[in-house]
Amino acid sequence: MRGSVVTPVTGSSAALRRLYVLRFAFAAVWAALLFGSARSLGPLSATLLVIYPLFDVACAVVDLRSARPDGGPVRGLQANIVLSALTAAALAAACFSGIPAVLRVWGAWAITAGLAQLVVALLRRGMAGQWPMIASGALSTLAGGSFVVQAGRDGASLTSLAGYAFLGGVFFLVSALRLLRLERSGGPADRAAV
């Protein structure tokens, strides 16, 4: 059993904070646009559905560049890149089959990406702002299951995906604010008790 770990403020913490703020802003705008077009699967909603995992790929690549090779989250970030790229392709195909197919693909992605996010956040738990990411990863796996279930019901819509994305964005914002508070205080990151 390992004791508490304290991680000082570093350039990677600042880069992670900026990335988290960007992810929140993107999720908020994306959710608003999808919510407005969620009742049907048209060109706008289909484009939005494919863009979301592609944005996730880009963010994971940026995150990967600042992750230490010996820090542990590298494999989780690499797995997330592969999962999100495959999901973008699967969503492009699912859009031709209808909303239930989209919900199944999104649900599978939410489960697997949530697990990847959970692993990365657990490996970074010595850094401030990771407890919201741990909660977000865990909730994503549960939400993924609900999307799969919703796909089998009458009247399935994309509205729940907008809420899912926005809530995920809020978790990123909370993490960014915790990292910002740490940067301003000039103190060590949150302690991670194991």
Salt bridges, closest charged atoms under 4 A:
ASP56 OD1 - ARG23 NH2 2.23
ASP63 OD1 - ARG124 NH2 2.58
ASP70 OD1 - ARG68 NE 3.64
GLU183 OE2 - ARG17 NE 2.89
ASP190 OD2 - ARG178 NH2 1.94
